[in-house]
Every structure is written in structure tokens, then in C-alpha cells.
Amino acid sequence: MTLHQLECVTEVARSGSVSKAAEKLHISQPTISGIIKDLEKEYSIRIFFRSSRGITVTSEGGEFLSHAQLILSHVDVMENLYRNSKRISLLKLSTGKIPFVHQTVTEFYNYYSSNESDIYTEKETMSVFEGLSINVVNDILTRRADIGVILTSDISDSVWQTYMDAKGVDYHFLTSSKPHVIMRKDHPLAEYNLSSESQVQDYPLIYPNEPQRDMPNNNDGVSLYNLNHMKRVVFMYNLHTTLNFISKTNALFISTSGIGINSKYKGLLAVKYVLPSGWNFYWVKLKDKSLSTTEKHFIEILSKNALL
């Protein structure tokens, strides 16, 4: 049995005629008749019943053809995936809930989906995962992602660097920042300098639905959130959902950074929030990982946006 034989018998069944199938496949009628006979002999079955009115599929022929069509459909899938096309993975990124990183992803993809890019590809993929810094590093170690963006506090920075050195993870400093409260521009607190929890506790707080612990080796991390003082808490995981919710409500999101919010997100405002600890941002990869052209371009955009 060959794929060509299966294509011939399925075309005969589809057209209901040997002559029509021969015309469609650009081969002779005797050739198709011979293929049918060869398959019937090989599998000891009768695929078609021939009469003066044409051919019909037998019951055992119908079962045989259903298997043939399944095989040919899988072949079509493989053809579409691997033949006459170039598949490029533009980016496999894992990141924390960091606004300027998400803005970079959007700019990066828009560039490669426009005529500005000199990379021609019929097929491309891009993957973006979001989680805590410890999740990001694990994504790098398991090769789920090729590039990651993490944040560390001033207190935990040395612990993170020691951990990544031991795990064979390269880390490259992007920028540092103080915590900010993100809100809509016409929020009642928009005109205030925020320096204490008492100023924000009367408003709903967007809280990432994640564990508080975000440190290597189960060490305690530093959290921006003290839920004991908050009257109303809304749990959300996705950054896009969070920013959209904030733009339409009085809810607040205490972010590790306000970078890019005021310039990139219409209707939103990032206000400095005076807390004792600052934050550092790094992009990370495996030490033996070489960056592709598109990954280098992503890092260029990321480094620019980290300084806005």
C-alpha cells in the first residue's frame, strides 16, 4: 500500500467513476483499475462493486476508505506544517506583571506584522507567559521560554543573583524603580502625593492572585500588599485585565513600576508610592543560549522602554 494508491481509491469513491478519477489525477483508467485490484488482493477485500450503472462502495470498502482518508488527512497536516514554508519562533517570553514589558511585546509584534520587517515568513509563532519571578526563572530553566524578565527588591537582589549564578542563568540589568499606584487619570487620589497605606485603603485594591512568596529556595519575599489594612480587594491575575478594570473603576493597582504607564496607556496615571524598598528589573536567559535576530531586537526595544 502506498499513499498514491490511497489517493487513487479515495478519488474514485469521491467522483463515483474510474474515468472521472483518472481525468482528475491525470493518469489512465487502466492504471487506476490496476491499483484497485492490487489493493483488493493485498487486503483480501472488495472495495468497489462494479455494474453497468457504475461503481458503488461496499461495506468493507467503506471501512477501508475511512482509514485511507484519515491517513491522507494526517499527511495534509504534515505537508502544511513542513513543506514550502518557513516557520519562525519570533519570541518565547516569560515575564512578571510589568507594564513596560507588555508594551514592548506589542511594539515588537506590530513591527514584525508590518512591512517594516525584512524577515519574510509564512508561518510564525510567539509565546508570552506571565507569572512570578520564580516562575519566570523556572520557565527559562525548563526551556519553556528563551527570554525572561524578572524583578527583585533591593533586599532580595543579592539572593536572586546567587541563585541564578548557581542555576546557570544569565541576568542583565534593565532599570530600577520605586513602587507606583496605577489609577485612572480622574481618580479622586490623582492629585495627591501618596506616602502611606491609609491614603489608599478606602479604595478597592487589585491584588495579583498569586502566592506572596516569590523568592528562590522558599525564602520570604518582599510584598507590596498588606491585605490586613485593605477594606476591599479584587483578585486578578492578568495585567491587561487589571489595567482595563482600573480604567473604568476607582480601583487601584500598586505596581513595582510606573514605567511606560503615563506615556503609553491613555486614561491611566502612575503615581509614586513611598515605600522603603525599591525594585530592580533584569532580563534573563540560559548562559548557553545564543540570541536570535528577533530576540536581539526584542531586547533593544525592551531596554529603550525600560528607561522611558
C-alpha atoms as a printed R data frame, in Angstrom:
    type eleno elety resid chain resno       x      y       z
1   ATOM     1    CA   MET     A     1   0.000  0.000   0.000
2   ATOM     2    CA   THR     A     2   1.258  3.479  -0.915
3   ATOM     3    CA   LEU     A     3  -0.084  6.990  -0.418
4   ATOM     4    CA   HIS     A     4  -0.568  7.223  -4.183
5   ATOM     5    CA   GLN     A     5  -2.791  4.134  -4.126
6   ATOM     6    CA   LEU     A     6  -4.861  5.600  -1.283
7   ATOM     7    CA   GLU     A     7  -5.241  8.899  -3.153
8   ATOM     8    CA   CYS     A     8  -6.485  6.999  -6.219
9   ATOM     9    CA   VAL     A     9  -9.139  4.888  -4.470
10  ATOM    10    CA   THR     A    10 -10.438  7.824  -2.413
11  ATOM    11    CA   GLU     A    11 -10.760  9.919  -5.583
12  ATOM    12    CA   VAL     A    12 -12.699  7.078  -7.285
13  ATOM    13    CA   ALA     A    13 -15.060  6.955  -4.310
14  ATOM    14    CA   ARG     A    14 -15.403 10.762  -4.289
15  ATOM    15    CA   SER     A    15 -16.185 11.044  -8.025
16  ATOM    16    CA   GLY     A    16 -18.117  7.741  -8.303
17  ATOM    17    CA   SER     A    17 -16.307  6.898 -11.532
18  ATOM    18    CA   VAL     A    18 -12.955  5.448 -12.567
19  ATOM    19    CA   SER     A    19 -12.871  7.597 -15.683
20  ATOM    20    CA   LYS     A    20 -13.558 10.828 -13.796
21  ATOM    21    CA   ALA     A    21 -10.919  9.931 -11.183
22  ATOM    22    CA   ALA     A    22  -8.397  9.183 -13.931
23  ATOM    23    CA   GLU     A    23  -9.093 12.570 -15.532
24  ATOM    24    CA   LYS     A    24  -8.765 14.373 -12.180
25  ATOM    25    CA   LEU     A    25  -5.484 12.626 -11.312
26  ATOM    26    CA   HIS     A    26  -4.077 12.813 -14.855
27  ATOM    27    CA   ILE     A    27  -3.457  9.065 -15.123
28  ATOM    28    CA   SER     A    28  -5.016  6.336 -17.306
29  ATOM    29    CA   GLN     A    29  -8.133  4.376 -16.419
30  ATOM    30    CA   PRO     A    30  -6.278  1.025 -16.631
31  ATOM    31    CA   THR     A    31  -3.736  2.307 -14.125
32  ATOM    32    CA   ILE     A    32  -6.453  3.151 -11.595
33  ATOM    33    CA   SER     A    33  -8.244 -0.139 -12.216
34  ATOM    34    CA   GLY     A    34  -4.956 -1.945 -11.584
35  ATOM    35    CA   ILE     A    35  -4.410 -0.048  -8.335
36  ATOM    36    CA   ILE     A    36  -7.882 -1.026  -7.103
37  ATOM    37    CA   LYS     A    37  -7.265 -4.672  -7.930
38  ATOM    38    CA   ASP     A    38  -3.856 -4.620  -6.233
39  ATOM    39    CA   LEU     A    39  -5.296 -3.198  -3.006
40  ATOM    40    CA   GLU     A    40  -8.247 -5.611  -3.019
41  ATOM    41    CA   LYS     A    41  -5.829 -8.518  -3.482
42  ATOM    42    CA   GLU     A    42  -3.365 -7.245  -0.838
43  ATOM    43    CA   TYR     A    43  -6.045 -6.928   1.855
44  ATOM    44    CA   SER     A    44  -8.442 -9.640   0.647
45  ATOM    45    CA   ILE     A    45 -11.365 -7.243   0.463
46  ATOM    46    CA   ARG     A    46 -13.757 -5.860  -2.127
47  ATOM    47    CA   ILE     A    47 -13.586 -2.067  -2.162
48  ATOM    48    CA   PHE     A    48 -15.980 -1.303  -5.003
49  ATOM    49    CA   PHE     A    49 -18.901 -3.146  -6.595
50  ATOM    50    CA   ARG     A    50 -18.911 -2.627 -10.352
51  ATOM    51    CA   SER     A    51 -22.047 -2.700 -12.513
52  ATOM    52    CA   SER     A    52 -23.305 -1.309 -15.795
53  ATOM    53    CA   ARG     A    53 -24.526  1.746 -13.899
54  ATOM    54    CA   GLY     A    54 -21.111  2.494 -12.436
55  ATOM    55    CA   ILE     A    55 -19.418  1.652  -9.134
56  ATOM    56    CA   THR     A    56 -20.569  1.699  -5.532
57  ATOM    57    CA   VAL     A    57 -18.591  1.310  -2.338
58  ATOM    58    CA   THR     A    58 -19.004 -1.981  -0.486
59  ATOM    59    CA   SER     A    59 -19.429 -2.086   3.284
60  ATOM    60    CA   GLU     A    60 -15.850 -3.330   3.820
61  ATOM    61    CA   GLY     A    61 -14.700 -0.838   1.190
62  ATOM    62    CA   GLY     A    62 -16.319  1.968   3.162
63  ATOM    63    CA   GLU     A    63 -14.364  0.963   6.277
64  ATOM    64    CA   PHE     A    64 -11.140  0.763   4.269
65  ATOM    65    CA   LEU     A    65 -11.750  4.211   2.721
66  ATOM    66    CA   SER     A    66 -12.438  5.820   6.095
67  ATOM    67    CA   HIS     A    67  -8.983  4.687   7.275
68  ATOM    68    CA   ALA     A    68  -7.448  5.853   3.987
69  ATOM    69    CA   GLN     A    69  -8.988  9.305   4.339
70  ATOM    70    CA   LEU     A    70  -7.728  9.589   7.923
71  ATOM    71    CA   ILE     A    71  -4.190  8.724   6.815
72  ATOM    72    CA   LEU     A    72  -4.325 11.245   3.977
73  ATOM    73    CA   SER     A    73  -5.656 13.963   6.299
74  ATOM    74    CA   HIS     A    74  -2.655 13.480   8.602
75  ATOM    75    CA   VAL     A    75  -0.364 13.708   5.582
76  ATOM    76    CA   ASP     A    76  -2.033 17.009   4.618
77  ATOM    77    CA   VAL     A    77  -1.380 18.375   8.100
78  ATOM    78    CA   MET     A    78   2.320 17.463   7.855
79  ATOM    79    CA   GLU     A    79   2.538 18.974   4.379
80  ATOM    80    CA   ASN     A    80   1.062 22.252   5.586
81  ATOM    81    CA   LEU     A    81   3.401 22.356   8.565
82  ATOM    82    CA   TYR     A    82   6.711 21.463   6.958
83  ATOM    83    CA   ARG     A    83   6.668 21.795   3.168
84  ATOM    84    CA   ASN     A    84   7.264 25.008   1.244
85  ATOM    85    CA   SER     A    85   7.050 27.251   4.302
86  ATOM    86    CA   LYS     A    86   9.377 28.884   6.786
87  ATOM    87    CA   ARG     A    87   8.350 28.655  10.413
88  ATOM    88    CA   ILE     A    88   9.956 31.151  12.768
89  ATOM    89    CA   SER     A    89   9.552 31.469  16.506
90  ATOM    90    CA   LEU     A    90   9.722 35.226  16.898
91  ATOM    91    CA   LEU     A    91   9.805 35.102  20.684
92  ATOM    92    CA   LYS     A    92   9.243 32.827  23.668
93  ATOM    93    CA   LEU     A    93   8.995 35.161  26.650
94  ATOM    94    CA   SER     A    94   8.184 34.707  30.337
95  ATOM    95    CA   THR     A    95   7.642 37.836  32.401
96  ATOM    96    CA   GLY     A    96   6.287 39.274  35.591
97  ATOM    97    CA   LYS     A    97   3.280 41.606  35.646
98  ATOM    98    CA   ILE     A    98   5.333 44.552  34.352
99  ATOM    99    CA   PRO     A    99   3.613 47.206  32.194
100 ATOM   100    CA   PHE     A   100   6.647 48.269  30.138
101 ATOM   101    CA   VAL     A   101   7.336 44.641  29.201
102 ATOM   102    CA   HIS     A   102   3.800 44.183  27.890
103 ATOM   103    CA   GLN     A   103   4.125 47.394  25.901
104 ATOM   104    CA   THR     A   104   7.372 46.059  24.424
105 ATOM   105    CA   VAL     A   105   5.626 42.849  23.344
106 ATOM   106    CA   THR     A   106   3.011 44.888  21.487
107 ATOM   107    CA   GLU     A   107   5.590 47.087  19.727
108 ATOM   108    CA   PHE     A   108   7.707 44.058  18.849
109 ATOM   109    CA   TYR     A   109   4.863 42.110  17.294
110 ATOM   110    CA   ASN     A   110   3.487 45.108  15.394
111 ATOM   111    CA   TYR     A   111   6.902 45.592  13.815
112 ATOM   112    CA   TYR     A   112   7.092 42.026  12.532
113 ATOM   113    CA   SER     A   113   3.498 42.044  11.305
114 ATOM   114    CA   SER     A   114   4.095 45.211   9.268
115 ATOM   115    CA   ASN     A   115   6.044 45.877   6.114
116 ATOM   116    CA   GLU     A   116   8.906 47.355   8.141
117 ATOM   117    CA   SER     A   117  10.343 43.922   8.893
118 ATOM   118    CA   ASP     A   118  12.805 42.415   6.425
119 ATOM   119    CA   ILE     A   119  12.103 38.911   7.750
120 ATOM   120    CA   TYR     A   120   9.692 37.102   5.446
121 ATOM   121    CA   THR     A   121   7.902 34.168   6.985
122 ATOM   122    CA   GLU     A   122   4.753 32.331   6.006
123 ATOM   123    CA   LYS     A   123   4.432 30.841   9.476
124 ATOM   124    CA   GLU     A   124   5.458 32.358  12.783
125 ATOM   125    CA   THR     A   125   4.793 31.794  16.452
126 ATOM   126    CA   MET     A   126   5.115 33.972  19.533
127 ATOM   127    CA   SER     A   127   4.543 32.830  23.118
128 ATOM   128    CA   VAL     A   128   4.216 35.048  26.202
129 ATOM   129    CA   PHE     A   129   3.844 33.599  29.709
130 ATOM   130    CA   GLU     A   130   3.148 35.637  32.847
131 ATOM   131    CA   GLY     A   131   3.966 34.773  36.451
132 ATOM   132    CA   LEU     A   132   6.094 35.498  39.497
133 ATOM   133    CA   SER     A   133   9.846 35.946  39.125
134 ATOM   134    CA   ILE     A   134  10.464 32.422  40.406
135 ATOM   135    CA   ASN     A   135   8.069 31.106  37.727
136 ATOM   136    CA   VAL     A   136   9.928 33.104  35.079
137 ATOM   137    CA   VAL     A   137  13.299 31.619  36.046
138 ATOM   138    CA   ASN     A   138  11.789 28.123  36.082
139 ATOM   139    CA   ASP     A   139  10.415 28.746  32.577
140 ATOM   140    CA   ILE     A   140  13.951 29.600  31.456
141 ATOM   141    CA   LEU     A   141  15.454 26.525  33.129
142 ATOM   142    CA   THR     A   142  12.882 24.177  31.582
143 ATOM   143    CA   ARG     A   143  13.203 25.951  28.197
144 ATOM   144    CA   ARG     A   144   9.524 26.809  28.159
145 ATOM   145    CA   ALA     A   145  10.756 30.322  27.409
146 ATOM   146    CA   ASP     A   146  14.020 31.581  25.896
147 ATOM   147    CA   ILE     A   147  13.960 35.061  27.446
148 ATOM   148    CA   GLY     A   148  12.551 36.186  30.776
149 ATOM   149    CA   VAL     A   149  12.036 39.454  32.625
150 ATOM   150    CA   ILE     A   150  12.132 39.390  36.427
151 ATOM   151    CA   LEU     A   151  12.084 41.918  39.229
152 ATOM   152    CA   THR     A   152  13.897 41.808  42.547
153 ATOM   153    CA   SER     A   153  13.671 44.051  45.585
154 ATOM   154    CA   ASP     A   154  16.671 45.908  46.966
155 ATOM   155    CA   ILE     A   155  16.570 43.485  49.893
156 ATOM   156    CA   SER     A   156  16.438 40.300  47.809
157 ATOM   157    CA   ASP     A   157  18.696 41.288  44.911
158 ATOM   158    CA   SER     A   158  21.841 39.520  46.137
159 ATOM   159    CA   VAL     A   159  19.868 36.343  46.919
160 ATOM   160    CA   TRP     A   160  18.487 36.290  43.369
161 ATOM   161    CA   GLN     A   161  21.908 36.837  41.802
162 ATOM   162    CA   THR     A   162  23.435 33.989  43.828
163 ATOM   163    CA   TYR     A   163  20.554 31.703  42.854
164 ATOM   164    CA   MET     A   164  20.773 32.486  39.138
165 ATOM   165    CA   ASP     A   165  24.562 32.078  39.112
166 ATOM   166    CA   ALA     A   166  24.148 28.610  40.625
167 ATOM   167    CA   LYS     A   167  21.463 27.662  38.086
168 ATOM   168    CA   GLY     A   168  23.381 28.822  35.016
169 ATOM   169    CA   VAL     A   169  21.083 31.761  34.260
170 ATOM   170    CA   ASP     A   170  22.464 34.950  32.721
171 ATOM   171    CA   TYR     A   171  20.908 38.141  34.081
172 ATOM   172    CA   HIS     A   172  21.199 41.619  32.591
173 ATOM   173    CA   PHE     A   173  20.154 44.763  34.449
174 ATOM   174    CA   LEU     A   174  17.454 46.864  32.769
175 ATOM   175    CA   THR     A   175  16.425 49.541  35.246
176 ATOM   176    CA   SER     A   176  15.323 50.227  38.817
177 ATOM   177    CA   SER     A   177  12.121 51.785  40.066
178 ATOM   178    CA   LYS     A   178  10.122 52.779  43.100
179 ATOM   179    CA   PRO     A   179   6.582 51.424  43.648
180 ATOM   180    CA   HIS     A   180   3.743 53.311  41.960
181 ATOM   181    CA   VAL     A   181  -0.010 53.321  42.372
182 ATOM   182    CA   ILE     A   182  -1.734 52.972  38.999
183 ATOM   183    CA   MET     A   183  -5.189 54.542  38.684
184 ATOM   184    CA   ARG     A   184  -7.421 56.246  36.139
185 ATOM   185    CA   LYS     A   185  -6.487 59.865  35.451
186 ATOM   186    CA   ASP     A   186  -9.638 61.327  37.012
187 ATOM   187    CA   HIS     A   187  -9.372 59.215  40.167
188 ATOM   188    CA   PRO     A   188 -10.030 61.095  43.468
189 ATOM   189    CA   LEU     A   189  -6.406 60.405  44.518
190 ATOM   190    CA   ALA     A   190  -4.849 61.639  41.285
191 ATOM   191    CA   GLU     A   191  -3.789 64.992  42.753
192 ATOM   192    CA   TYR     A   192  -2.211 63.587  45.932
193 ATOM   193    CA   ASN     A   193   1.274 62.515  46.891
194 ATOM   194    CA   LEU     A   194   0.817 59.007  48.224
195 ATOM   195    CA   SER     A   195   3.005 58.211  51.183
196 ATOM   196    CA   SER     A   196   1.004 55.863  53.410
197 ATOM   197    CA   GLU     A   197  -1.352 52.905  53.316
198 ATOM   198    CA   SER     A   198  -4.082 54.966  54.981
199 ATOM   199    CA   GLN     A   199  -4.463 57.028  51.806
200 ATOM   200    CA   VAL     A   200  -5.308 54.047  49.623
201 ATOM   201    CA   GLN     A   201  -7.085 51.682  51.998
202 ATOM   202    CA   ASP     A   202 -10.579 53.058  51.313
203 ATOM   203    CA   TYR     A   203 -10.387 52.120  47.622
204 ATOM   204    CA   PRO     A   204 -10.540 48.655  46.039
205 ATOM   205    CA   LEU     A   205  -7.072 47.191  45.622
206 ATOM   206    CA   ILE     A   206  -6.237 44.966  42.677
207 ATOM   207    CA   TYR     A   207  -4.278 42.075  44.099
208 ATOM   208    CA   PRO     A   208  -2.482 39.514  41.866
209 ATOM   209    CA   ASN     A   209  -3.977 36.118  42.594
210 ATOM   210    CA   GLU     A   210  -0.594 34.585  43.294
211 ATOM   211    CA   PRO     A   211   1.335 33.367  46.327
212 ATOM   212    CA   GLN     A   212   3.116 36.058  48.326
213 ATOM   213    CA   ARG     A   213   6.303 34.033  48.295
214 ATOM   214    CA   ASP     A   214   8.429 34.888  45.269
215 ATOM   215    CA   MET     A   215  11.960 34.015  46.254
216 ATOM   216    CA   PRO     A   216  14.473 31.249  45.489
217 ATOM   217    CA   ASN     A   217  14.657 28.317  47.894
218 ATOM   218    CA   ASN     A   218  11.374 29.267  49.605
219 ATOM   219    CA   ASN     A   219  12.819 32.343  51.269
220 ATOM   220    CA   ASP     A   220  10.316 35.017  52.225
221 ATOM   221    CA   GLY     A   221   9.939 37.746  49.630
222 ATOM   222    CA   VAL     A   222   9.001 41.377  49.973
223 ATOM   223    CA   SER     A   223   5.368 42.163  49.199
224 ATOM   224    CA   LEU     A   224   3.778 45.432  48.151
225 ATOM   225    CA   TYR     A   225   0.483 44.357  49.643
226 ATOM   226    CA   ASN     A   226  -0.689 44.348  53.237
227 ATOM   227    CA   LEU     A   227  -4.159 42.870  52.956
228 ATOM   228    CA   ASN     A   228  -4.893 43.353  56.650
229 ATOM   229    CA   HIS     A   229  -5.273 47.112  56.075
230 ATOM   230    CA   MET     A   230  -7.328 46.871  52.876
231 ATOM   231    CA   LYS     A   231 -11.123 47.010  53.079
232 ATOM   232    CA   ARG     A   232 -11.841 45.829  49.524
233 ATOM   233    CA   VAL     A   233  -9.662 43.523  47.455
234 ATOM   234    CA   VAL     A   234 -10.179 42.364  43.867
235 ATOM   235    CA   PHE     A   235  -8.112 39.348  42.814
236 ATOM   236    CA   MET     A   236  -6.846 39.422  39.236
237 ATOM   237    CA   TYR     A   237  -4.012 37.627  37.504
238 ATOM   238    CA   ASN     A   238  -3.716 39.095  34.013
239 ATOM   239    CA   LEU     A   239  -2.151 42.541  33.588
240 ATOM   240    CA   HIS     A   240  -4.333 43.544  30.627
241 ATOM   241    CA   THR     A   241  -7.482 42.716  32.596
242 ATOM   242    CA   THR     A   242  -6.137 44.653  35.573
243 ATOM   243    CA   LEU     A   243  -5.407 47.827  33.587
244 ATOM   244    CA   ASN     A   244  -8.736 47.661  31.794
245 ATOM   245    CA   PHE     A   245 -10.563 47.298  35.132
246 ATOM   246    CA   ILE     A   246  -8.687 50.222  36.655
247 ATOM   247    CA   SER     A   247  -9.564 52.478  33.716
248 ATOM   248    CA   LYS     A   248 -13.282 52.016  34.403
249 ATOM   249    CA   THR     A   249 -13.427 51.930  38.221
250 ATOM   250    CA   ASN     A   250 -11.967 53.560  41.344
251 ATOM   251    CA   ALA     A   251  -9.770 50.514  41.923
252 ATOM   252    CA   LEU     A   252  -6.014 50.905  42.457
253 ATOM   253    CA   PHE     A   253  -3.108 48.690  41.442
254 ATOM   254    CA   ILE     A   254   0.108 49.011  43.434
255 ATOM   255    CA   SER     A   255   2.773 48.234  40.861
256 ATOM   256    CA   THR     A   256   6.507 47.693  41.198
257 ATOM   257    CA   SER     A   257   6.970 50.262  38.455
258 ATOM   258    CA   GLY     A   258   5.159 53.104  36.738
259 ATOM   259    CA   ILE     A   259   7.444 52.980  33.691
260 ATOM   260    CA   GLY     A   260   5.518 53.499  30.484
261 ATOM   261    CA   ILE     A   261   2.105 53.972  32.101
262 ATOM   262    CA   ASN     A   262   1.774 57.741  31.725
263 ATOM   263    CA   SER     A   263   3.133 57.790  28.160
264 ATOM   264    CA   LYS     A   264   1.673 54.581  26.738
265 ATOM   265    CA   TYR     A   265  -1.698 53.961  28.397
266 ATOM   266    CA   LYS     A   266  -4.357 56.579  27.703
267 ATOM   267    CA   GLY     A   267  -6.598 57.308  30.641
268 ATOM   268    CA   LEU     A   268  -4.218 55.849  33.245
269 ATOM   269    CA   LEU     A   269  -1.893 57.547  35.692
270 ATOM   270    CA   ALA     A   270   1.070 56.205  37.688
271 ATOM   271    CA   VAL     A   271   1.660 57.992  40.995
272 ATOM   272    CA   LYS     A   272   4.752 57.394  43.131
273 ATOM   273    CA   TYR     A   273   4.057 55.436  46.289
274 ATOM   274    CA   VAL     A   274   6.596 55.978  49.065
275 ATOM   275    CA   LEU     A   275   7.654 52.578  50.404
276 ATOM   276    CA   PRO     A   276  11.027 51.633  51.892
277 ATOM   277    CA   SER     A   277  12.085 49.154  49.215
278 ATOM   278    CA   GLY     A   278  12.907 49.811  45.569
279 ATOM   279    CA   TRP     A   279  12.850 47.311  42.696
280 ATOM   280    CA   ASN     A   280  15.312 46.126  40.085
281 ATOM   281    CA   PHE     A   281  14.443 44.675  36.684
282 ATOM   282    CA   TYR     A   282  16.533 42.141  34.764
283 ATOM   283    CA   TRP     A   283  16.141 40.272  31.505
284 ATOM   284    CA   VAL     A   284  17.396 36.704  31.804
285 ATOM   285    CA   LYS     A   285  18.332 33.713  29.664
286 ATOM   286    CA   LEU     A   286  20.301 30.482  29.935
287 ATOM   287    CA   LYS     A   287  24.061 31.034  29.834
288 ATOM   288    CA   ASP     A   288  24.497 28.738  26.801
289 ATOM   289    CA   LYS     A   289  21.634 30.363  24.902
290 ATOM   290    CA   SER     A   290  22.536 32.469  21.857
291 ATOM   291    CA   LEU     A   291  20.036 35.147  20.947
292 ATOM   292    CA   SER     A   292  18.346 35.060  17.549
293 ATOM   293    CA   THR     A   293  17.974 38.179  15.413
294 ATOM   294    CA   THR     A   294  14.384 38.707  16.563
295 ATOM   295    CA   GLU     A   295  15.304 38.150  20.228
296 ATOM   296    CA   LYS     A   296  18.078 40.743  19.987
297 ATOM   297    CA   HIS     A   297  15.560 43.156  18.514
298 ATOM   298    CA   PHE     A   298  13.145 42.488  21.380
299 ATOM   299    CA   ILE     A   299  15.890 43.249  23.922
300 ATOM   300    CA   GLU     A   300  16.653 46.528  22.126
301 ATOM   301    CA   ILE     A   301  13.019 47.650  22.370
302 ATOM   302    CA   LEU     A   302  12.794 46.408  25.965
303 ATOM   303    CA   SER     A   303  15.920 48.314  27.038
304 ATOM   304    CA   LYS     A   304  14.552 51.505  25.453
305 ATOM   305    CA   ASN     A   305  11.137 51.167  27.101
306 ATOM   306    CA   ALA     A   306  12.709 50.430  30.487
307 ATOM   307    CA   LEU     A   307  14.178 53.935  30.503
308 ATOM   308    CA   LEU     A   308  11.045 55.863  29.482
